[in-house]
Amino acid sequence: MDLFLSGLQQFFSLSSFLFMNVGLLLGLVFGAIPGLTVILCIVLFLPFTYTMGPIDSFMFLLGIYCAGGYGGSISAILINTPGTPHATATMADGYALTKQGKSKKALNVALQASTFGGVASAITLLFFAPQVAKFAQKMGTPEYFLVCLFGLTVIAGVSSNSLVKGMISGAVGLFISTIGLDPMTGSTRFIFKNINLYSGFDLVICLIGLFALSEVLAKSKKSNQITISSLEEVKQEKGHITAKEYKRMAFPAFFSAVVGIIIGVIPGTGASMASFVSYDRVRQMSKHKDEFGKGSIEGITAAETANNAVTGATLIPLLTMGIPGDGVAAIMLGALMINGLTPGPNLFVKHGSTMYAIMIGLIFVNLFMFLQGKTLTKYFARVVSIPVSILTPIIVIFCFAGAFSVNNSLFDVKVTLAFAVLAYVFSKLGFSTIPVLLGLVLGAITEENFRRSLILSDGSWSIFVQSPISIAFITVIALTVFLIVFSKIRGNNRSV
């Protein structure tokens, strides 16, 4: 309690709130613009934190991190182009509501769900970090593989009407994830003597091509039409959420917060897996399954709660064990070291007040994110009134600029175009591109943990059933696959 009160006192300063809000604004902008990522924003502005104290610098970085999680949903909802990978799960229902003239409502749902997930994650970090970290420590390589395998079952759940086409799309994503250097031996695979493919395909590059540029190609024939509605309709829309809708949002919010926190604690998983897993599980349990993909409030709530519930949870293994949960947390590891804070159990002993100040600050970061989002939502919603002839070249410029900025490489721009063509062809053939993204996200870490497990066991598959945690995950995976296949078969029978 003494450390808590001391941390609270250290946090409450004008500079903490100032840097927090600057970071939030930057995170919203970078998250909302396709091609400009949260990681890119943090990398660009990290040098500015070198002269700040540890609390101010972390308020700034956490502001970018949390706002970027919500910001990605803005473009996903308004122009069907996710600003960040984990906003992809929000895209289908968010954009469907926009086409119904309810863009403000979709943005409000996303904002409130993101805030709830972020606050729940921050409270978990504050009160349960040691206990949750102990559970994560019990998980070895076999358990990590089964977690990834569980994530891959989502492919079946998001494969639209055709399970076979969804599996094919997922297999394409898994294959693409193998291009580059072998994670275990270092030998090259499928690079065809092209030095640019040594490190494989960057996820951001693939995302821009699969969703942003492909959407431009799909809209290219619409000439000078208004994207969805006129400016007058956007102004008239209030975006209020009714009491009945809040009631429907309650269960997805609580369930997805738990899922996001659990997945966030496990290193190497991240917000993309959390949002897809939550979205799929909520859809399976919902009484309104038919609304998913057509403008479901529950779908947006599930995806946005989960991806923001990851933010605080990723800091748990970072602060307690020095293991970053995702790419942003890895950058924050460097920020900790710069400020003379060495992650590990002794961090809370030597710098307890500072740690509590940062963890308390994360709660306020999410609350101020809500205030900024609420204030700026009406301006973001006006994007839908821009004619296609103006919006299309703007999106293309940002896409190419974002693709080039990742590695300062023209080759990445060509890769973006290639993935855009792939997505366009897939859409014409009735294949979904979301399973491709899932295969890309989970392919590398699934393969690495699978092969490492077999090395540890000298090739024996019994290693995957040796711990209670592994058996629990296998049971959940089997049950999930059965339910998905059963629901698909029943759906096909009904359509016949």
N, C-alpha and C positions, 0 to 999 in steps of 0.2 A: 504494500500500500504506500510506503514511503517513496519507493521508486516511481510508482504510478503518479503520485501527486507532484513529485519533482519533475517528471517528464511532462506533465500537463502544464506546469509553470513555464518550462523551457519552450514549449510549443507556442504558447500564446504570446506572439510578438507580431508587430506590424510586418516585418520582413517575411515571416512565414506565410502569412495570408497573401501578401503581394506576389511572391514567387509562385505560390500555389495557383493563383488565378491566371497568371501569365502562362504557366505550363498548361493549364486546362484549355485556354483559348488556342494555344498552338496545337494541342492534341486534337481538339475538335476540327481544326482546319486540315491538318495533315491526315487525320482519319477519314474525313469526308471526301477528300479528293482522291479518286482512283489513281493508283500508281505511287502516291506519296504515303509511306507507311509510318507506323509509330516508331519502329526501330530506326528508320531513316531520320525522323525528327529528333529522337534522343541522341543519335550519333552526331547530328549537326550541331546540337546545342549543348552537348556534354562539356566541351571546353569552357563554356561560360560558367560552369559550376565549380571550376577549380579554385576560384577565389572566394566562393561562398563557404559558409560553415556546413557541417554535416546535415543539420536539420533543414536549413534553407535549400540546400542542393537536393535533398530527397523530396521535399515538398514540390519542388519544380519538376523533378523527374517523374514522381508519382502522379502529378497533375497531367502530364503528357500521356502517361501509361493508361490511366483510367479514362480520360476523355477520348483517347484514341479508340478504346473499346466501344464506346457509344458512337463516336464519330463515323466509324465504318458503316453503321447502319443507316446513316443519313442518305448517302448516295445509293445504297442498296434499296432503300424504300422509294426514293424519288426517281431514279433513272435506271433501276434494275442493274446496277453495277456496284458490287461490294467494294467499299473503300479499303477494307482489310479482309484477310482470308476468313476469319471467324464470323464475319457478317454475312457470309454466303447462306447460312441457314435461315437468316432473317429475310433474305431477298424475296423468296417466292410469295410469302404471305404479305410482306410489307409492300411490295410493288403491286400486288393484286388489290390492296386497299387503296393505293394511289390511283389506280385505273378506275376505281369506283368513286373517286373524288374525295377520299378520306385520308389524304396524305398527312394532315396535321394529327389526326387521331393515331395513325400508325407511328408517327414520330413521338407522340406523347406516351404511347404504350412502351415503345423501345426505351425512352428516357427513364420512365419510372421503373421499368424492369431492370435496367442497367444500374440505377441507383440502389435498388433493393439488393441486387446481387453483390454490388460493391461494398455496401455497408455490412451485409451479412459476412462477407469474406474478411473485412477489416476487423469485425468483432471476433471472428474465429482466430485471426492472427493474434489479436490482443490477449485473449483469454485461454486459448487452447493450443498455442504453438508447440509447447514441449510435448504434450500428449499425442498430438497428431504426428509430430516428427518421429516419435518413438515407433508408431505403427508403420510409417513409411520406411524406417530403418530395417524392419523385419522383412521387407520385400526384396527379393533378389532378382537376378536376371530372368529366371523362368516366370516369375510373377509379372515382371514388366512385359514379357512377351505375351502372356495371356491377357493383360490389360489392352495391349495393342490389337490382339486378335478380337477382343470384345468390341473395340472401336471399329474394326473392319466389318462386323456384322451390321453396322448401320447402313452399309452400302445397299443391302437388301431392302432396308426400310425406306430409303430415299430413291429407289429405282423406278418411280412412277408406276405405270400399269404393268410393265413387262419386267419380271424378275431376271429373265435371261439377258435382256439388253443392259440392265443395271449391272449384272455380274461382268459382262463383257467390258463395259465402261470402266468398272473398277479394276479389271485385269490390265487394261491399257494404262491406267494410272500407276499400278504396281510395276509394270514393265518399265515405264519411263523413269520411275524412281531408282531403278537399278543402273541406269546409264551413268558412267563416270568411273571413279576408283572403287574397287572392292573394299568395303569397310574393314574386313578382317585380314586380307592378304596384301592390299595395296595395288593389285594388278588392275589393268584397265578393262572395261567392259562396254561394248557397243559404242565406242567413240569414233571408229572408222578413221583413226589417225588424225583426228581434229583436236588440237590442243585446247580449244575453247570448251570442250566437253569433259575435261579432266575432273572438274568439280561438280559435274552433273548440271541439272537445271535448277535455277533459283526459284523458290516457290512464288515469290512476288512476280517474277517475269511470267510464269505460267498463269498466274491468277489474272494478270492484266489481259493476256491473250484470250484465255478461256471465257472470261465474262465481260470485260470492258470492250475490247475491240470487236468481239463477236456480236455484241449488242449493237455496235455501230453498223456492222455489216447487215444485221437483220433490219435495222431502221433505215438503211440507205435508200430504199425505194419509196419512202413516205414523203419525200420532197419537202414542202414547206408547211406541213401540218403542224398543229400545236401538239406537244408531246402527250398531254393527257387532258388538261382542262385549261380554261382561260383564267386570267389573273383575277377576274371578278369572282369566279367560283372558289378560288383559293382563299380570297379575302372573306367570303361568306362562311366558309367552313370554320366552325368553332373548335373542333377537335376534342370536344369533351368526352370523357369516359363515363358511362352510366354505372349505376350501382350494380346492375346485373352483370355488366362486363367486368367490373372489379371482382365480383364473386367468382366468375369463371377464371380470372387471372390468378386467384389465390393459390390453388394447388400447384399449377405449373411453376409459379414463382418460388414457393418453398421447396418443391422437389428439385427444381433445376439449381437452386442455390446449393443444396447438399451435393448434387452431382458435380457442379463446378468446383466446389471446395475440395472434394475428394480427388478429382482429376488434377486440379491445380497443384496439390501436394506432391503428386507423382511426377518426378522430373522427366522431361522429354515429351510430355503429352501436349499440354497447351490448350488454349481457348478454342481452337478449331474443333478438336475432338470433343471438348465439353459441350459446345453449342450443338453439334450434330447428334451426339448421344442423347442429350436432354430433349432436343426437338423430336427425335424418333421415339423415345420412350413415352413422352407426353402424348404424342399422336396415338401410340398404341393403347394408352389408357383412357384417352378422351372419349366422351360420349358423342362428340361431334367430329369424328374422323373425316367426314366428307368435306369439311370446311378447310382442312389443311391444304395449303397450296392455292387456295382461292380467297385468302384474306382472313385467316384465323387469328384472333386476338391471342389465343392460347399458344399458337406457334411462335409468334413474335416474342411473347413473354418468356417462353421456355428458352429460346435461343439467346436472347439478350441478357436474361438473368444469369445463365450459365457462363457466358463468356466474360462477364464482369466479375462473377464470383471467383474466377481464377486469379484475378489480380493480387488480392491479399494472400491467397493460398500459396502462390508461387514463392512468396517471400519467406514462408515457413521453412522449407528445406534450405533456402539461401542463408537465412540468418542463423539457423541452428546447426546446420551441417556444412555450410559453404557450397551447397549444390544448387545451381540455378535451375529453376523450373522451366524456363523458356529463354528465348533469345534476349528479350528485354531484361529479364532478371540477370542474365549473364553480363549485360552491360552495367547493371547496377552493382554487380559484384566488384567491377572495376572502380565504380564510384565509392564503394565502401572502403576499398583498399587505399584510394587516394586520400581519403579523410582519416586514415590511420585506424580504421575499424576492421579487425580481422574476424571474419565469420567463424562461428563455432560456439560450443557451449559456454566458453569463457567470455563471449561477447556481452552477454547479459550480466555478467559479474563485473567486468571492468567498465562497461559503458551502459549500465542499466537505464539510467535516466534518459540518455540520448535515444536508446532503442524504444522506450515507452513513448517518448515524444514523437518519434516517427510513426509508431503504430497508432497512436491517438490521432495524429495528423491525417492518416489514411482515411479515417472516418469522415473528417471534415472535408477532405478532398472530394469524396463522393457526394457530400451534401452540397458543396459549392458547384460541383458538376451539374447537379440538378438545377440549381439557380441559373447558371449560365445557359444550359440547354433550354430551359423554359423561356428565357429571355430571347434567345436567338432562333428558336424553332420557327417563328412566324416569318423570319427572313429566309431560312433554308427552304421552307415550303413553297416559296415563290419560284423556285427553280423549275417547277413543273410547267410554268407558263411560258418558258422559253421555247421558241420554235425550233424544230429539228435542224433546220438549215444553219442555225447559230450554235445550238448546243453540240451538234455532232463534231464540228472541227475543234471546239474547245476540249471535248473529251479526248479526241485523238491526240491533240498536242500534249495534254497532261499524261496520257498513256505512254507516248513515246518518250517524253521527258522523264517520267518515272522509271520506265524500263532502262533507259540509258544511264540514269543516275545511280542505279544499284551497283554496277561495276565499271561505269564509264566505258561501256563497250557497245559498239554498233552491232556486234554479233547478238547481243541480248535483244536488240530491236528486231532482228530477223527472227529470233526464236519466238518473240511475242506475236509476230505476224503468222508464223507457222501454227502456233497454238490457236490463234483466232480462226484460221482456215479449218483446223481440226474441229473446233467447236461448232463452226458454221455447218460443216458437213454432218456432224453428229446430230445437230438439231433438225436437219432436213431428213435424216434417216430415222428420227424418233428416239435417239439416244440422249440420255441426260448427261450433262457434263459434271454434275456434282459428285457422282461416284469416281470420276477421274481425279478430281481434287482430293477426295478422301484417300485414294490409292497413293497419290503423291505425298500427302502429309504423313501417312502412317507406314508407307512402304519401307523406307530406310531403317526406321527404328524397330519395326517388326522383324525385318531380316537380321539386323545386327543382334538383337536379343535372342532370337531363335538359334542362330549359329553359335553364339557365345555359350548358350545353355548346353548345346550338344557337345561342345568342346569340353566344358566342365564335367560332363557325364561320360566322356569317351564314347559318344554316339548313342547313348542309351536314352530312349524317350521316357523312361520312368521318372526322370528328373521333374517332369511337368505334373506329376501327381504325388510328390513327396511331402508337400506342405499343406496344411488346412486351407491356407489362402488360395493356393493353386486349385485345389479341389472345389472351393467355393466359386472361383471364377469359371472353371470348366462347367459347373452346373448351371451358372447364370447364362453362359454362352449357348449351351445346348437348349435351354429353355427359351432363350430369345430367338434362336434360329427356328425352333419348332413353331413358336407363336407367329413369326413373320411369314413362314411358308404356309401355315394354316390360314392366316388372314388373306394371303394372296390367292390361295386356291378357292377360298370361300367367296372372295370378291369376283373371281373369274366365273364361278358357277352362277352367281347372281346376275352377272352381265349377260350370260348365255340364256 
